Amino acid sequence: MHEVETTNRLAKALDELGISYRRLDPTGLCGEIKGGKPGKTVALRADIDALSIQEKTDFPYKSEVDGMMHACGHDTHQACLLGALRILNDMKDELPGNVRFIFQPAEETAQGAKLCVEQGCLDGVDAAYGQHIWGLLPVGGIQYAYGPSFASCDGFQIKIHGKTSHGSAPEQGVDASVCAAAVVMNLQSIVSREVATTNPLVVTVGTIHSGARWNIVSGEAELAGTCREFDPELQKHIPEMMERIVKGTCDAYRCTYEFHYDMMTAPVYNNDKLVDLALAAAKKVVDDPSMVKTHEPIMGAEDFSAFQDVCPCVFGLLGGGGHYPQHSEHFDVDDKALEYGTATYAQFAYDFLNQK
């Protein structure tokens, strides 16, 4: 929600193209290219936020903002969508319908897509299309998944309260560190013993902060992490399963606890008919159609899923031809990928509006 300069730069680019838009609150843009003939409305979405990572590349276009970089390639999404809008705007008189476009903020915090829905960006839309640059996928590779594409993303925080004592006399205290270690291990039993092996689930404790000094028994520990799954019903029950284990473990170690669980975004489920259309569109614009394929479900998350509650959706992967994965401080993309990304946006919109 801090993409102020990015929003201004996008607005300037759209002004130069003569394409109307409205600003979202607090950041982001939404607009529409109206076709010369009546028809449906298709939405094209690009997210615009960056990450709090210090860039360690030598590119001439590297980030000039200390501690911030486009380590997930959302800058390429913006460039591709702007290119597609230029193409579609030049041929708008031929279009049997309208192209809605959304430059969405705050994907990384799973807030932006909900904001766009709340501010009417999907009103009257018949289908929505999104794509994500995929750093290690070869240039020309474009992939979609039938059904589940990206997992849900939830976050949790656990605060464990014990009692400090001198490190030489642990019996005088209640060790929050030992309890926290047990909580981390016991939470994994949800995956291994409570959920079917055919139902993918990830429970990750990403951070543990405990204690104040090396020779003091810790009186407080804080844990934070994430859960990922594809099953919406399972997602509903994860908080109660986790808290039962946290409570039982803390009781066993004589600690008390605070537990907070945040359901951030639902899984992305692609519409099968739109996947068919997207695969066909992508094969028209790449040099080697055999590189257009389906992919297996990915445990990463995408708040594009919020659009599914409004209209049928499809979300794909665009080969970036880079050498480092998403969220790396060295993340890179081959410029050739932008041509395919631009063409895929435009071709999908054109084909959707012209389908019988």
N, C-alpha and C positions, 0 to 999 in steps of 0.2 A: 504493500500500500504506500510505498515511498517512491514510486516510479515517476516522479514529477518531470524531470528533464526528458525522460524517455517518452512520456506522453506528449510533451511539447514538440519533440522532434518528429514523432509520428503525425501529429496534427499539421506540422509544417509540410511534411511530405504529401499528405492528403490534399492540402490546400493547393500545392503545386500541380497535382493531378486533377484538380477540379472535382474532387469527390467529397460529398457532404458527409458529416458525421456529427455525433454529440459526445461530449465528455462525460465519463462516468465519475461518480463520487466515491473515493477521493482521486483515483487515478484510473487510466484506461480509456478506451474509445470504442464506440459502436456506431455503425452506419449502414447504409444500404445503397446498392446500385440497382436502380429500377430498370427492368428490361423493357424493350419496346413492344412486347406482346404479353398478354395475360398468362399467368401460370403460377407455379408453386414458388416457395421461398426456401432457399438453401442457405445455411449459415456456415461460414468458415471462421475458425478460431485459431489465434496465435497467442500464446502467453508471453509476457514481456518482462518478468522480474529476473533479477540476478541473484547471486548467492554471496554470503559473507565469507569469502575465501580470498586470500591474497594471491593474485595471479603471478605465476612464475614462468612466463613465456617471453619470447623476444619479438613477438609480432608487432608490426607498426601500428596495429589497431588494438593493442592490449589496453586493458582498463587503466584509466587515469584517476580512478577513485580508489584510494588506499583501503585495502581490506575488502574490496568488492570486485567480483568478476562474473562474466557470463559463463560459468563453469558447467552449465547444463544446456547451453546452446539456444537459449530463448531469443537471443539476438538474431540467430539465423531464421527462426520462425517468423519474426517480424519482417525480415528482408524478403522471405519467400512470399508471405501474404501480400506485402506491398506490391511485389512484382506481379502476382496473380491479379490483384485489383486493377493494375494498369492494363493488363491484357483484357480483362473482362469489361472494364469501362470503355475501352476502345471499340468493343463489339456489342455494347449494351442494346443497340437497336435490334440486334438479331436474337436476343435472349427471350425465351418464352417464360418469363418469371423474374424473380428478384434474387440478388445475392446480398445477404446480410453478412457483415464482417464484424468480428469482435477481437479487439486487442486487449487481452485479459490480464489484470494484475494478479499478484499474490498466489501463483500456483504452488509455489514451494511451501507455503503455510496452509494450503488447502482452504483458503478463504475467498479467492478471487472468483471462481466459477459460481459459487453461491451468490456472491454480490451481483454478478452479471445477470443471473436469473431474477433476483429480487428487483433489479432495475430495468427489467423488461427486455433484455437483449434477445431473448428467445421467443417473445410474443409473436404469434403468427408464423413461426418457422416450421417447416415440414420435415426437415432433416438437418443434422449438424455433422460437420466433418472436422477432424483435428488430426495433426500428425506431430511426431517428435523426432528431431534429429537424434540418431543413435551413433555415437562416436566411433565404435569399433566395427560397425556394419559397413561393408565396402560401398563405395560410391556406386550408385545405380541399383543398389539393393533396396527394395521397398517391400514391407511386409505388413500383413494384417492377420488378426486372429479371429476365428469364428467363435462367438460366445465370449467367455471370460478372456479378457485381454490384459488388464492390469488389476492388481489386488487392491483391497481396501487399505487404508492407513489410519491406525489409531495410535494415540500416544498415552503414556501413563507415567505417573510420578508416585513414588512411595517414600514416605518419611518414617524412619524407625527411631523410636525414643528408648534409650537405655539409661544408664547411670554411670557417670565418670568415676574413676578411682585411679590410684597410682598403678602404673603398669606392673609393679612388683606384687600387687595385692588385688588380683582380678576378682577374688571372692567378695570384695567390698563394693564392687560395682556390678553393672549389668551391661555386657559388651554388645553394643549395637553393631560392631563390625562382624562379629561371628554370626549374629542373627541375619545381617544383610547377606552374608555369603550363603547361608542356608536358604534364604528366600530366592536368591538367584538360581540355585540348583533345583529347588523344589518346583519353581515355576515351569521348568522344562518338562516336568511330568505331565503337564497339560497336553503338550504336543505328543509325547510318547505313550501316554496311558489313558487319555480322556477323549481324544479325537481320532476318528477313523484315519488309518494310514492313507486312504485314498482321498482325503479331504485336506489339501495343503494348508498349513498354518505355520507361521513364524512368530516366536516370542523372543524378542531381543532386549536384554538390558544393556543399554548403550553407555551409561555413565554410573559410577558409584563414587560418592564422596562421603568419607567417614573419618571422624576423629579430628583432633586439633594438634596433636603432638605425638612423637614416636614412643614416649614412655608414659602415656596416659591411656587408660581403657576408654574407648570411644563411648560417648554418651548419646551420639546422634549420627545417623547415616541417611543419606538421600540417594535414591535410585531413580533413574528415568530410562524409558525405553519405548519400544514400539511393537505392535502386533499387526500382522498382515494375513489376510485370508480372502477367499473368493466367495464364500458362502455367507449371504446376508443374515441367515438365521444363526449361524455360528457366531458371527460378529456381535449379535445381540447378547449372547450368553457369556462371552469371554470375560467381561468385567466381574460378574458374580463368581466365576470359576477362579479368577485370579485373587479376588479379595478373600475367598474362603481359604486359599493356600497361604496368603500373607498373614491372615489372622491366626490360623493354626500354628504357623511357624513362630510368629511373634509370641503367642501364648507359651509355646514350648520353651522359648528362650527368655521368658520373663520380660519381654519388651511390649511397648504399645506402638501403635502405628497410625498414620494418616494415609489414605489411598485416594488418588484422583485418576479418573479414566476419561479420556476425550476421544469420542468417535469423530475423526476428522473428515474422512471421505470414504464413500462406498466403492466397491469394485467397479471397474469399467467392463460393461458387457456390450459387445458389438452386435448390431443388427445384421443377421445373415444376408439379407437381400442387399444391404448397403455394402457389405464386404464384397459380395459378387461384383457390384458396380465399381467399387474402389480398385479391386484387382484388375478389372478390365481397363479402367481409366489409366492406371499406372503403366500397364503394358504398352499403351499407346505412346508414352512419352519417354521411355528409357531406350537406350541403345540395344540392350540385351534383355528381352522380355522374360527369359528364363530366370533372371535375378529377382523377379517379382514373385513372392512366395507367401505362404502362411507361416505364422510363428506360434510357438507354444506360449501359454500364459506366463506372464512376468510378475514376480512378487513385488516389484516396484509399484508405486501408486501414482495416480493422476486425478486431479479434481475435476477433469472433464466429465467424470461420472455424474456430476450434478446436473448436466444437461439432459441425461437420460430420462429424468423425471418429467421432462417437457416434450421431448420428441425423440424419434429414432436417431441413433448416432453410430458413427464408425470412427475409430481412432487407429492410426497406423504408425509405423516406424520408417524413417527415412535414413538411408545409409549416409554416414558422415565422412567415412574414409579417413578417420583420424587415428592417432596412436595411443590415446589415453581414454579411459572410461569417463562417463558423466561424473561430475563433482570433483574431478581432479584439478589441482592447481595448474596442470599442464594441458588441460583440455584443448583440443584443436579440431578443426573441421576443414576438409578439402573444399575450396570454393566451388568446384564443379557440382557439389551436392546442392548448391542453391538453385541451379538451373532446374534440376529434377524436382526439387521441392516446390518451386514456383509453378512449374508445368503441371504437377500433380494436383495442387490446389485448384488451378484453373480448369483442368480437364474434368475433375470430379464434379465441380459446380456445373459446367456445361453439359456433361452427360446426364446428371441428375435432372436438370431442368428440361432436357430434350427427350427423356425416356417416355415411352408410350404407356 
